[in-house]
Amino acid sequence: MKYAVYMSFLSICALVLGSMLGNRAVGTDGFSWLGYSKTFAFEPGTFLDLDVLKLTFGISITVNVAQLLLIVAAIVVYYKTAPKLFAK
């Protein structure tokens, strides 16, 4: 359980910092490639259409290069530090 919480914490930190770094790097010379992003979306339309209520489901995920690099760094940090942090 401790390992999963630690990995989740590192992943969330990497995603948030990568998003901020990627958005900041878009207008910078030499580092604009960090902000290159791709959006994956699933927007199926209306699933349930009652006269009073319409339910529509969808999801959209945007990933940039900085986030991918920081996720790889988070995985490396996890495998280097987790055994030392949670040693019995």
All heavy atoms as an XYZ file, in Angstrom:
676
protein
N       0.820     -1.189      0.000
C       0.000      0.000      0.000
C       0.867      1.257      0.000
O       0.563      2.209     -0.696
C      -0.923     -0.058      1.215
C      -1.804      1.130      1.367
S      -3.014      1.167      0.061
C      -3.882      2.621      0.435
N       1.924      1.247      0.805
C       2.815      2.402      0.863
C       3.466      2.656     -0.486
O       3.621      3.798     -0.901
C       3.894      2.193      1.919
C       3.377      2.078      3.327
C       4.522      1.945      4.303
C       5.036      0.529      4.281
N       5.990      0.245      5.345
N       3.830      1.584     -1.171
C       4.480      1.711     -2.469
C       3.544      2.338     -3.500
O       3.961      3.171     -4.302
C       4.958      0.342     -2.958
C       6.087     -0.230     -2.144
C       5.846     -1.198     -1.181
C       7.386      0.206     -2.346
C       6.890     -1.729     -0.445
C       8.435     -0.318     -1.610
C       8.181     -1.282     -0.656
O       9.210     -1.786      0.072
N       2.286      1.936     -3.487
C       1.311      2.463     -4.439
C       1.042      3.947     -4.187
O       0.920      4.729     -5.144
C       0.016      1.667     -4.357
N       0.943      4.329     -2.928
C       0.709      5.737     -2.595
C       1.909      6.576     -3.014
O       1.760      7.669     -3.574
C       0.410      5.897     -1.089
C       0.390      7.357     -0.679
C      -0.891      5.218     -0.740
N       3.104      6.073     -2.776
C       4.318      6.785     -3.155
C       4.423      6.936     -4.669
O       4.736      8.014     -5.173
C       5.530      6.044     -2.588
C       6.864      6.702     -2.853
C       7.091      8.026     -2.488
C       7.894      6.011     -3.463
C       8.310      8.627     -2.721
C       9.115      6.596     -3.701
C       9.324      7.914     -3.327
O      10.523      8.508     -3.570
N       4.131      5.871     -5.414
C       4.170      5.944     -6.874
C       3.101      6.883     -7.405
O       3.346      7.637     -8.351
C       4.020      4.548     -7.487
C       4.169      4.532     -8.973
S       5.821      5.080     -9.456
C       5.594      5.341    -11.182
N       1.923      6.863     -6.800
C       0.855      7.776     -7.206
C       1.255      9.225     -6.961
O       1.008     10.097     -7.803
C      -0.435      7.462     -6.458
O      -0.870      6.176     -6.748
N       1.869      9.479     -5.816
C       2.333     10.832     -5.501
C       3.364     11.310     -6.516
O       3.269     12.430     -7.028
C       2.921     10.863     -4.087
C       3.566     12.170     -3.732
C       2.794     13.276     -3.466
C       4.949     12.284     -3.682
C       3.387     14.496     -3.146
C       5.540     13.481     -3.369
C       4.758     14.597     -3.095
N       4.340     10.464     -6.835
C       5.357     10.850     -7.814
C       4.750     11.066     -9.196
O       5.124     12.009     -9.899
C       6.455      9.778     -7.882
C       7.403      9.693     -6.700
C       8.374      8.526     -6.887
C       8.160     10.977     -6.502
N       3.803     10.242     -9.581
C       3.169     10.377    -10.900
C       2.357     11.655    -11.002
O       2.422     12.357    -12.010
C       2.271      9.178    -11.178
O       3.009      8.002    -11.219
N       1.595     11.952     -9.966
C       0.787     13.175     -9.988
C       1.678     14.408    -10.011
O       1.420     15.357    -10.755
C      -0.187     13.197     -8.798
C      -1.267     12.135     -9.003
C      -0.816     14.572     -8.612
C      -2.137     11.897     -7.801
N       2.741     14.395     -9.237
C       3.691     15.511     -9.249
C       4.322     15.668    -10.629
O       4.466     16.790    -11.131
C       4.774     15.309     -8.198
S       4.206     15.556     -6.525
N       4.693     14.570    -11.259
C       5.299     14.624    -12.584
C       4.314     15.168    -13.615
O       4.693     15.970    -14.480
C       5.786     13.239    -13.003
N       3.054     14.762    -13.544
C       2.060     15.246    -14.492
C       1.784     16.740    -14.327
O       1.706     17.478    -15.304
C       0.763     14.453    -14.356
C       0.812     13.017    -14.846
C      -0.484     12.299    -14.498
C       1.068     12.969    -16.339
N       1.661     17.185    -13.083
C       1.373     18.599    -12.833
C       2.574     19.467    -13.220
O       2.422     20.476    -13.920
C       0.983     18.812    -11.354
C       0.926     20.290    -11.011
C      -0.347     18.148    -11.072
N       3.766     19.078    -12.779
C       4.960     19.859    -13.121
C       5.244     19.827    -14.621
O       5.659     20.829    -15.204
C       6.168     19.346    -12.341
C       6.147     19.631    -10.839
C       7.333     18.948    -10.162
C       6.175     21.110    -10.571
N       5.011     18.689    -15.258
C       5.209     18.589    -16.696
C       4.247     19.452    -17.475
O       4.609     20.068    -18.483
N       3.024     19.529    -17.003
C       2.041     20.398    -17.646
C       2.442     21.859    -17.522
O       2.383     22.623    -18.500
C       0.671     20.174    -17.013
O      -0.273     21.044    -17.556
N       2.861     22.258    -16.334
C       3.288     23.641    -16.134
C       4.527     23.956    -16.957
O       4.606     25.015    -17.593
C       3.549     23.884    -14.644
C       2.292     23.871    -13.822
S       2.494     23.879    -12.018
C       3.935     24.815    -11.714
N       5.492     23.058    -16.957
C       6.729     23.257    -17.715
C       6.456     23.299    -19.214
O       6.993     24.147    -19.928
C       7.721     22.147    -17.386
C       9.075     22.194    -18.079
C       9.846     23.422    -17.647
C       9.857     20.938    -17.786
N       5.613     22.405    -19.705
C       5.283     22.373    -21.118
C       4.552     23.618    -21.577
O       4.830     24.159    -22.656
N       3.610     24.099    -20.768
C       2.885     25.320    -21.117
C       3.792     26.534    -21.089
O       3.636     27.456    -21.895
C       1.701     25.535    -20.177
C       0.599     24.538    -20.422
O       0.472     23.983    -21.502
N      -0.196     24.290    -19.394
N       4.732     26.550    -20.184
C       5.662     27.677    -20.070
C       6.687     27.682    -21.211
O       7.134     28.734    -21.641
C       6.380     27.592    -18.724
C       7.244     28.731    -18.395
C       6.406     29.889    -17.945
N       7.281     30.888    -17.370
C       7.065     32.169    -17.494
N       6.009     32.603    -18.107
N       7.897     33.017    -16.957
N       7.042     26.507    -21.706
C       8.096     26.388    -22.712
C       7.603     26.626    -24.131
O       8.412     26.688    -25.050
C       8.735     25.010    -22.626
N       6.314     26.777    -24.334
C       5.768     26.907    -25.691
C       6.365     28.100    -26.421
O       6.746     28.002    -27.577
C       4.224     27.002    -25.650
C       3.663     27.417    -26.990
C       3.642     25.682    -25.234
N       6.510     29.238    -25.809
C       7.014     30.421    -26.484
C       8.515     30.636    -26.368
O       9.035     31.642    -26.828
N       9.233     29.710    -25.777
C      10.653     29.867    -25.528
C      11.474     29.266    -26.667
O      11.203     28.154    -27.105
C      11.043     29.165    -24.204
O      10.183     29.621    -23.178
C      12.473     29.462    -23.833
N      12.449     30.010    -27.130
C      13.326     29.495    -28.187
C      14.176     28.356    -27.647
O      14.759     28.439    -26.575
C      14.252     30.598    -28.707
C      13.495     31.680    -29.458
O      12.399     31.367    -29.981
O      13.982     32.815    -29.518
N      14.251     27.280    -28.383
C      15.065     26.137    -28.012
C      14.358     25.115    -27.140
O      14.761     23.968    -27.097
N      13.333     25.537    -26.429
C      12.617     24.610    -25.551
C      11.148     24.454    -25.937
O      10.384     23.849    -25.208
C      12.696     25.072    -24.094
C      14.069     24.976    -23.519
C      14.823     26.116    -23.306
C      14.616     23.754    -23.203
C      16.093     26.039    -22.778
C      15.889     23.661    -22.675
C      16.637     24.805    -22.468
N      10.763     24.978    -27.069
C       9.353     24.910    -27.461
C       8.898     23.475    -27.734
O       7.708     23.171    -27.655
C       9.100     25.783    -28.684
O       9.868     25.336    -29.775
N       9.833     22.576    -28.019
C       9.492     21.178    -28.271
C       8.941     20.496    -27.019
O       8.234     19.508    -27.117
C      10.696     20.409    -28.806
C      11.885     20.425    -27.899
C      12.850     21.374    -27.844
C      12.216     19.458    -26.902
N      13.775     21.064    -26.871
C      13.404     19.882    -26.284
C      11.628     18.275    -26.486
C      14.003     19.172    -25.266
C      12.230     17.559    -25.468
C      13.405     18.008    -24.869
N       9.250     21.027    -25.835
C       8.704     20.458    -24.599
C       7.195     20.663    -24.504
O       6.502     19.909    -23.843
C       9.372     21.087    -23.379
C      10.801     20.670    -23.093
C      11.364     21.496    -21.953
C      10.873     19.197    -22.781
N       6.689     21.677    -25.178
C       5.269     21.970    -25.124
C       4.448     21.284    -26.191
O       3.219     21.429    -26.223
N       5.092     20.523    -27.080
C       4.338     19.812    -28.119
C       3.399     18.817    -27.449
O       3.815     18.002    -26.632
C       5.281     19.084    -29.074
C       4.557     18.263    -30.104
C       3.935     18.872    -31.178
C       4.454     16.889    -29.976
C       3.251     18.129    -32.118
C       3.775     16.132    -30.905
C       3.171     16.755    -31.974
O       2.486     16.014    -32.889
N       2.128     18.919    -27.769
C       1.160     18.064    -27.093
C       0.251     17.370    -28.093
O       0.092     17.805    -29.225
C       0.316     18.888    -26.121
O      -0.436     19.847    -26.822
N      -0.326     16.306    -27.632
C      -1.270     15.521    -28.413
C      -2.491     15.284    -27.540
O      -2.366     14.978    -26.354
C      -0.624     14.190    -28.817
C      -1.395     13.413    -29.808
C      -1.363     14.084    -31.158
C      -2.064     13.200    -32.167
N      -2.300     13.874    -33.408
N      -3.664     15.432    -28.132
C      -4.901     15.236    -27.401
C      -5.594     13.973    -27.883
O      -5.737     13.760    -29.086
C      -5.839     16.441    -27.593
O      -5.185     17.616    -27.135
C      -7.137     16.258    -26.843
N      -5.979     13.152    -26.939
C      -6.740     11.951    -27.214
C      -8.125     12.167    -26.615
O      -8.241     12.473    -25.438
C      -6.086     10.727    -26.575
C      -4.656     10.541    -26.995
C      -3.627     10.967    -26.185
C      -4.354      9.953    -28.203
C      -2.313     10.805    -26.560
C      -3.043      9.789    -28.592
C      -2.022     10.212    -27.774
N      -9.153     12.006    -27.430
C     -10.496     12.283    -26.946
C     -11.457     11.178    -27.357
O     -11.343     10.605    -28.441
C     -10.989     13.620    -27.479
N     -12.381     10.895    -26.488
C     -13.477      9.979    -26.760
C     -14.762     10.742    -26.479
O     -15.118     10.965    -25.329
C     -13.378      8.739    -25.864
C     -14.549      7.806    -26.021
C     -14.766      7.137    -27.210
C     -15.426      7.599    -24.973
C     -15.834      6.286    -27.354
C     -16.501      6.745    -25.110
C     -16.708      6.083    -26.308
N     -15.374     11.209    -27.533
C     -16.600     11.986    -27.407
C     -17.690     11.308    -28.222
O     -17.905     11.627    -29.385
C     -16.363     13.410    -27.876
C     -15.316     14.120    -27.048
C     -14.907     15.460    -27.623
O     -15.449     15.846    -28.675
O     -14.065     16.105    -27.017
N     -18.385     10.364    -27.610
C     -19.324      9.556    -28.374
C     -20.647     10.230    -28.712
O     -21.367      9.768    -29.565
C     -19.568      8.361    -27.460
C     -19.405      8.924    -26.109
C     -18.303      9.947    -26.235
N     -20.989     11.314    -28.058
C     -22.281     11.933    -28.295
C     -23.251     11.608    -27.174
O     -22.863     11.289    -26.064
N     -24.514     11.676    -27.465
C     -25.541     11.473    -26.442
C     -25.824      9.992    -26.264
O     -26.156      9.290    -27.215
C     -26.831     12.207    -26.835
O     -26.526     13.574    -27.057
C     -27.866     12.091    -25.748
N     -25.688      9.508    -25.054
C     -25.989      8.114    -24.742
C     -27.448      7.924    -24.368
O     -28.096      7.001    -24.806
C     -25.143      7.620    -23.566
C     -23.771      7.197    -23.945
C     -22.822      6.957    -22.974
C     -23.403      7.012    -25.255
C     -21.548      6.553    -23.296
C     -22.145      6.616    -25.597
C     -21.202      6.392    -24.615
N     -27.949      8.807    -23.529
C     -29.302      8.660    -23.014
C     -30.027      9.976    -23.219
O     -29.592     11.016    -22.723
C     -29.261      8.291    -21.528
C     -30.598      8.104    -20.830
C     -31.353      6.943    -21.472
C     -30.392      7.850    -19.366
N     -31.089      9.945    -23.962
C     -31.823     11.163    -24.269
C     -33.267     11.009    -23.822
O     -34.100     10.449    -24.526
C     -31.738     11.458    -25.763
C     -32.349     12.800    -26.130
O     -32.733     13.538    -25.212
O     -32.430     13.093    -27.332
N     -33.545     11.478    -22.625
C     -34.915     11.578    -22.135
C     -35.350     13.020    -22.375
O     -34.520     13.901    -22.556
C     -34.985     11.226    -20.650
C     -34.420      9.852    -20.263
C     -34.392      9.706    -18.764
C     -35.238      8.744    -20.903
N     -36.599     13.280    -22.380
C     -37.030     14.646    -22.643
C     -36.575     15.619    -21.559
O     -36.296     16.783    -21.836
C     -38.558     14.705    -22.772
C     -39.016     14.102    -24.089
O     -38.223     14.140    -25.046
O     -40.148     13.584    -24.145
N     -36.461     15.148    -20.348
C     -36.073     16.006    -19.238
C     -34.568     15.992    -19.013
O     -33.977     16.983    -18.602
C     -36.794     15.544    -17.946
C     -36.389     16.402    -16.770
C     -38.286     15.563    -18.149
N     -33.914     14.890    -19.341
C     -32.508     14.690    -18.994
C     -31.748     14.112    -20.178
O     -32.215     13.175    -20.831
C     -32.426     13.721    -17.801
C     -31.062     13.296    -17.310
C     -30.355     14.467    -16.659
C     -31.209     12.155    -16.326
N     -30.595     14.684    -20.465
C     -29.696     14.145    -21.481
C     -28.364     13.835    -20.818
O     -27.779     14.700    -20.178
C     -29.459     15.145    -22.609
C     -30.635     15.358    -23.500
C     -30.274     16.292    -24.634
C     -31.478     16.514    -25.513
N     -31.157     17.399    -26.639
N     -27.910     12.612    -20.963
C     -26.618     12.216    -20.404
C     -25.628     12.014    -21.541
O     -25.886     11.255    -22.475
C     -26.744     10.924    -19.601
C     -27.522     11.011    -18.296
C     -27.626      9.641    -17.657
C     -26.860     11.979    -17.357
N     -24.516     12.700    -21.446
C     -23.447     12.572    -22.428
C     -22.157     12.261    -21.690
O     -21.836     12.908    -20.695
C     -23.289     13.874    -23.225
O     -24.531     14.195    -23.821
C     -22.244     13.729    -24.302
N     -21.423     11.273    -22.173
C     -20.175     10.876    -21.548
C     -19.036     11.089    -22.523
O     -19.174     10.859    -23.719
C     -20.224      9.402    -21.140
C     -21.323      9.089    -20.177
C     -22.517      8.567    -20.623
C     -21.162      9.350    -18.837
C     -23.539      8.287    -19.742
C     -22.181      9.073    -17.942
C     -23.370      8.542    -18.400
N     -17.899     11.495    -22.011
C     -16.725     11.663    -22.843
C     -15.503     11.894    -21.980
O     -15.601     12.190    -20.788
N     -14.352     11.753    -22.596
C     -13.098     11.986    -21.888
C     -12.093     12.560    -22.875
O     -12.101     12.223    -24.061
C     -12.559     10.685    -21.239
C     -11.374     10.988    -20.334
C     -12.211      9.660    -22.280
C     -10.990      9.834    -19.444
N     -11.255     13.451    -22.385
C     -10.223     14.057    -23.206
C      -8.934     14.111    -22.396
O      -8.935     14.569    -21.252
C     -10.645     15.468    -23.618
O      -9.618     16.097    -24.326
N      -7.845     13.629    -22.986
C      -6.549     13.612    -22.319
C      -5.537     14.316    -23.211
O      -5.417     13.990    -24.395
C      -6.088     12.170    -22.040
C      -7.078     11.464    -21.113
C      -4.693     12.151    -21.442
C      -6.808      9.993    -20.940
N      -4.838     15.281    -22.652
C      -3.790     15.991    -23.386
C      -2.456     15.698    -22.717
O      -2.300     15.897    -21.512
C      -4.058     17.502    -23.390
O      -5.340     17.738    -23.962
C      -3.005     18.235    -24.197
N      -1.502     15.219    -23.505
C      -0.183     14.850    -22.990
C       0.862     15.624    -23.776
O       0.803     15.684    -25.007
C       0.058     13.331    -23.145
C       1.424     12.954    -22.637
C      -1.017     12.545    -22.436
N       1.833     16.228    -23.061
C       2.924     16.904    -23.760
C       4.253     16.199    -23.474
O       4.336     15.300    -22.645
C       2.971     18.403    -23.422
C       3.260     18.695    -21.974
O       3.870     17.893    -21.286
N       2.826     19.839    -21.504
N       5.275     16.620    -24.184
C       6.590     15.971    -24.100
C       7.187     16.113    -22.702
O       7.781     15.174    -22.169
C       7.546     16.543    -25.176
C       8.941     15.983    -25.022
C       6.997     16.265    -26.563
N       7.012     17.273    -22.090
C       7.564     17.490    -20.749
C       6.933     16.525    -19.739
O       7.635     16.004    -18.866
C       7.336     18.933    -20.311
N       5.655     16.258    -19.867
C       5.009     15.308    -18.967
C       5.569     13.907    -19.153
O       5.806     13.199    -18.172
C       3.498     15.288    -19.208
C       2.775     16.492    -18.686
C       1.319     16.475    -19.060
O       0.953     16.066    -20.152
N       0.482     16.936    -18.150
N       5.776     13.502    -20.394
C       6.336     12.175    -20.647
C       7.738     12.036    -20.063
O       8.071     11.011    -19.451
C       6.357     11.891    -22.148
C       4.996     11.736    -22.817
C       5.167     11.543    -24.316
C       4.230     10.588    -22.213
N       8.554     13.067    -20.234
C       9.918     13.022    -19.682
C       9.898     12.959    -18.157
O      10.674     12.209    -17.547
C      10.717     14.234    -20.154
C      11.067     14.266    -21.637
C      11.755     15.576    -21.983
C      11.924     13.081    -22.027
N       9.008     13.720    -17.540
C       8.952     13.708    -16.082
C       8.328     12.427    -15.533
O       8.683     12.005    -14.431
C       8.213     14.940    -15.564
C       9.017     16.243    -15.674
C       8.197     17.423    -15.188
C      10.313     16.158    -14.909
N       7.450     11.789    -16.274
C       6.923     10.486    -15.842
C       8.040      9.447    -15.862
O       8.168      8.635    -14.936
C       5.748     10.048    -16.738
C       4.499     10.832    -16.380
C       5.465      8.559    -16.634
C       3.910     10.509    -15.021
N       8.872      9.474    -16.898
C      10.015      8.554    -16.952
C      10.959      8.832    -15.781
O      11.441      7.900    -15.123
C      10.744      8.664    -18.302
C      12.062      7.915    -18.293
C       9.852      8.168    -19.425
N      11.197     10.120    -15.491
C      12.054     10.472    -14.353
C      11.422     10.015    -13.040
O      12.137      9.547    -12.136
C      12.288     11.975    -14.327
N      10.103     10.116    -12.909
C       9.428      9.670    -11.686
C       9.551      8.164    -11.500
O       9.731      7.685    -10.378
C       7.954     10.072    -11.722
N       9.484      7.419    -12.581
C       9.644      5.965    -12.489
C      11.062      5.613    -12.046
O      11.264      4.747    -11.188
C       9.282      5.297    -13.832
C       7.778      5.441    -14.093
C       9.698      3.835    -13.856
C       7.353      5.049    -15.485
N      12.057      6.300    -12.599
C      13.445      6.056    -12.207
C      13.650      6.415    -10.735
O      14.264      5.655     -9.982
C      14.413      6.845    -13.117
C      15.830      6.815    -12.578
C      14.358      6.312    -14.534
N      13.120      7.561    -10.317
C      13.241      7.975     -8.916
C      12.547      6.977     -8.004
O      13.062      6.638     -6.924
C      12.668      9.402     -8.726
C      12.468      9.738     -7.260
C      13.571     10.418     -9.385
N      11.396      6.469     -8.418
C      10.668      5.485     -7.612
C      11.506      4.235     -7.378
O      11.634      3.767     -6.251
C       9.351      5.129     -8.294
C       8.622      4.000     -7.623
C       7.912      4.207     -6.451
C       8.654      2.719     -8.144
C       7.250      3.170     -5.817
C       7.990      1.675     -7.530
C       7.291      1.907     -6.364
O       6.649      0.874     -5.740
N      12.066      3.684     -8.449
C      12.839      2.452     -8.294
C      14.156      2.664     -7.547
O      14.668      1.738     -6.930
C      13.093      1.805     -9.657
C      11.881      1.061    -10.161
C      11.205      1.484    -11.294
C      11.401     -0.052     -9.496
C      10.081      0.812    -11.757
C      10.277     -0.730     -9.923
C       9.627     -0.293    -11.059
O       8.511     -0.958    -11.487
N      14.679      3.877     -7.566
C      15.911      4.153     -6.820
C      15.641      4.421     -5.341
O      16.473      4.103     -4.491
C      16.631      5.367     -7.422
C      17.146      5.164     -8.818
C      18.385      4.335     -8.814
C      18.924      4.245    -10.232
N      20.162      3.520    -10.304
N      14.501      5.040     -5.016
C      14.272      5.490     -3.641
C      13.307      4.643     -2.826
O      13.404      4.637     -1.602
C      13.760      6.935     -3.634
O      12.523      6.999     -4.345
C      14.763      7.893     -4.246
N      12.373      3.959     -3.475
C      11.356      3.199     -2.722
C      11.954      2.136     -1.817
O      11.550      2.020     -0.647
C      10.332      2.602     -3.680
N      12.910      1.320     -2.287
C      13.473      0.315     -1.365
C      14.187      0.931     -0.152
O      14.171      0.356      0.932
C      14.465     -0.456     -2.237
C      14.034     -0.220     -3.629
C      13.427      1.145     -3.643
N      14.771      2.095     -0.344
C      15.482      2.736      0.758
C      14.512      3.403      1.741
O      14.755      3.429      2.941
C      16.463      3.757      0.227
C      17.570      3.127     -0.592
C      18.466      4.166     -1.221
C      19.466      3.489     -2.134
N      20.273      4.437     -2.893
N      13.412      3.953      1.224
C      12.449      4.618      2.074
C      11.644      3.647      2.932
O      11.317      3.935      4.087
C      11.478      5.453      1.241
C      11.996      6.760      0.677
C      10.955      7.395     -0.218
C      12.354      7.715      1.811
N      11.304      2.496      2.340
C      10.419      1.567      3.013
C      11.135      0.291      3.453
O      10.521     -0.754      3.577
C       9.234      1.222      2.117
C       8.467      2.439      1.690
C       8.422      2.804      0.352
C       7.803      3.212      2.613
C       7.711      3.924     -0.050
C       7.094      4.336      2.219
C       7.046      4.688      0.888
N      12.425      0.370      3.715
C      13.181     -0.788      4.198
C      12.748     -1.132      5.615
O      12.483     -0.259      6.424
C      14.675     -0.518      4.155
N      12.692     -2.409      5.901
C      12.249     -2.830      7.241
C      13.346     -2.778      8.229
O      14.386     -3.006      8.309
C      11.652     -4.225      7.174
C      10.350     -4.226      6.450
C       9.703     -5.588      6.504
C       8.380     -5.538      5.790
N       7.654     -6.751      5.866
